[in-house]
Amino acid sequence: MSMQSLTSIRQIWLKTVMLCGLLLLPVLGVSAAERPTAPTNSANAEAQVMRAIRKDGELKIDLRFETTADTFGGEIIYSGLTPNDLDTQFYIEANGQRWPLSAAGKQKTPKELRLNFSYDRKKNPRVGSWQGIFSAPPAEVAQVTLKLPGLPPIPSIAIVDR
């Protein structure tokens, strides 16, 4: 092969890679933008739904908390729960029906949700996490709203079946 044809192939390859990158950029940005979120009471952090997986009659929801403030002193989302609170304040809902924490979910739910401090949002935006295990809604339910004490309802959580 001549040097000119190699240069031409490299240019075509580079243009193809750049075009693929431009085409994928909106897709990659959409997934993060579509994550359901809710601000905390201080409005200095937000809860982000990372996943909601329905498997074996349970729905597991994972939240990540990230600070929205340059410096974050921490925050208590909830504390001092009673056994009754686990039944009445933690649930998912859809189409006018509610599903509570499962038996395993009640055992694993932390009695306090405290977010950590962060001196620099750019270096360490994650300030906490939470996981809940609920009785799963029927298979025809594709989205739920999550209700936890200390947070506004988090709507439009898409369920993935496994």
C-alpha positions in Angstrom: 0.0 0.0 0.0 1.1 3.5 -0.8 1.6 6.1 1.9 -1.2 8.2 0.3 -3.7 5.3 0.6 -2.7 4.7 4.3 -3.3 8.4 5.0 -6.6 8.3 3.3 -7.7 5.2 5.3 -6.6 6.9 8.6 -8.6 10.0 7.8 -11.7 7.9 7.0 -11.2 5.9 10.2 -10.8 9.1 12.3 -13.9 10.6 10.8 -15.9 7.4 11.4 -14.8 7.3 15.1 -15.7 11.0 15.5 -19.1 10.4 14.0 -19.8 7.4 16.2 -18.8 9.5 19.2 -21.1 12.3 18.2 -23.9 9.9 17.7 -23.4 8.2 21.1 -23.0 11.4 23.1 -26.7 12.1 23.4 -27.5 8.5 24.3 -24.9 8.5 27.1 -26.1 11.8 28.4 -29.8 10.7 28.4 -29.3 7.8 30.8 -28.0 10.0 33.6 -30.6 12.7 32.8 -33.5 10.2 33.0 -32.6 9.0 36.5 -35.4 10.0 38.9 -34.2 12.3 41.6 -35.5 14.1 44.7 -33.9 16.9 46.7 -33.2 16.5 50.4 -34.8 18.9 52.9 -31.7 21.1 52.9 -31.7 21.2 49.1 -27.9 20.7 49.4 -28.0 17.1 48.2 -30.2 14.9 46.0 -31.3 11.3 46.0 -30.7 9.6 42.6 -32.3 6.3 41.7 -29.6 4.0 40.5 -31.7 0.9 39.8 -34.9 -0.8 40.5 -34.8 -4.6 39.9 -37.8 -6.9 40.3 -36.7 -10.5 41.0 -38.3 -13.4 42.9 -41.3 -11.5 44.2 -39.2 -8.5 45.5 -38.3 -5.1 44.1 -34.8 -3.9 45.1 -34.3 -0.1 44.8 -30.8 1.5 45.1 -30.4 5.2 45.8 -27.2 7.3 45.7 -27.0 10.6 47.4 -24.9 13.4 45.8 -24.2 16.8 47.1 -25.3 19.8 45.1 -23.4 22.3 47.3 -19.7 23.1 46.9 -19.2 22.2 50.6 -21.7 19.9 52.4 -21.8 19.5 56.1 -23.9 16.3 56.1 -27.6 15.8 56.8 -29.9 13.4 58.5 -32.6 12.2 56.2 -34.4 10.1 58.9 -33.7 8.7 62.4 -35.4 7.3 65.4 -37.7 4.9 63.5 -40.2 2.8 65.2 -41.4 -0.7 64.0 -44.6 1.0 62.9 -42.6 3.5 60.7 -41.2 0.6 58.7 -44.8 -0.4 57.8 -46.2 3.1 57.1 -43.4 5.4 55.9 -41.5 3.1 53.5 -43.4 2.0 50.4 -43.7 2.1 46.7 -46.9 2.9 44.9 -48.4 2.7 41.4 -51.9 2.9 40.1 -53.4 3.7 43.5 -51.8 0.7 45.2 -49.0 0.5 47.7 -46.4 -2.2 48.3 -44.5 -2.2 51.7 -41.0 -3.3 52.6 -40.6 -7.0 52.4 -39.7 -9.0 55.5 -36.1 -9.0 54.4 -36.4 -5.3 53.6 -37.6 -4.5 57.1 -34.6 -6.3 58.6 -32.1 -4.6 56.3 -33.5 -1.0 56.3 -31.1 1.2 58.4 -32.8 2.8 61.4 -31.0 6.1 60.5 -30.0 7.6 57.2 -27.2 10.1 57.7 -25.4 11.7 54.7 -21.7 12.3 55.0 -20.0 15.6 54.7 -18.0 16.6 51.6 -15.5 19.4 51.5 -15.2 19.4 47.8 -18.1 18.5 45.5 -15.9 18.1 42.5 -13.7 15.5 44.2 -16.3 13.7 46.3 -19.9 14.3 45.3 -21.3 11.1 46.8 -22.4 11.6 50.3 -24.5 8.5 51.0 -26.5 5.5 49.7 -29.7 3.6 50.6 -31.2 0.3 49.5 -34.7 -0.9 50.0 -36.3 -4.3 49.3 -40.1 -4.2 48.8 -42.8 -6.6 48.0 -42.8 -6.5 44.2 -45.8 -5.1 42.3 -47.3 -7.3 39.5 -45.4 -7.7 36.3 -47.7 -5.3 34.4 -46.5 -2.5 36.7 -43.5 -0.9 34.9 -43.0 2.2 37.0 -43.4 3.0 40.7 -43.1 6.0 43.0 -40.8 5.6 46.1 -41.8 7.1 49.4 -39.3 7.4 52.3 -39.4 9.5 55.4 -37.5 12.8 55.0 -37.7 12.9 51.2 -40.3 14.0 48.8 -41.8 11.1 46.7 -39.6 10.0 43.9 -41.8 9.3 40.9 -41.3 7.5 37.5 -38.9 4.8 38.7 -38.6 2.3 35.8 -38.5 -1.3 36.9 -36.1 -3.8 35.3 -37.2 -7.5 35.5 -34.6 -10.2 36.1 
